[in-house]
Amino acid sequence: VWSGHYHTKQSRGNITYFGTQFEMTWADCNDPKFFHVFDTETREVTAVRNPLTIFSKFVYDDADPACPEGIDVSTFKGQFVKVVVKSKKDPFKFDRFIDAIQKVGVHEIKIAETFDEFAGSSVARNMHEGIAFMYYARTKSSQFIYHSIYGIFFTWN
């Protein structure tokens, strides 16, 4: 049995889900995608890897000496980029890194980080496990959008 509804290629017994041929959502990021060719004479299926992607996730950790100077931001061109901040000791270095990503021509940048360094002990007690995740999106119109896990949105130009 062949099917294709699920996004990830998988098999179990005599059932094979081919998955999607390309990335459609963030859940598909770093999940290999394939086109499948069915040979009607041999009745064999050949998977052909799709090298094209639209989602890139990057973990930013400036405690690592190679980050961000050793990163080739040109690989983000034409991508939807999510930067997950593990450590940001030098905010100026981080801003330069984000500017460099924007200059290569990305569709969107999302930044996910904790704000533990700004949260006092009373604030941290009131937050779920003391962490507030904020997502920033900078669109082509240069409008910034903040979204927290608590459903609060802020926008400005």
Secondary structure as UniProt FT lines:
FT   STRAND          2..3
FT   STRAND          10..12
FT   TURN            13..14
FT   STRAND          15..17
FT   HELIX           26..28
FT   TURN            29..30
FT   STRAND          34..39
FT   TURN            40..43
FT   STRAND          44..49
FT   STRAND          55..61
FT   TURN            62..63
FT   TURN            65..70
FT   HELIX           73..76
FT   TURN            77..78
FT   STRAND          80..87
FT   HELIX           91..103
FT   STRAND          108..113
FT   HELIX           116..118
FT   HELIX           121..126
FT   HELIX           128..130
FT   STRAND          134..138
FT   TURN            140..141
FT   STRAND          144..148
FT   TURN            149..150
FT   STRAND          153..156
//
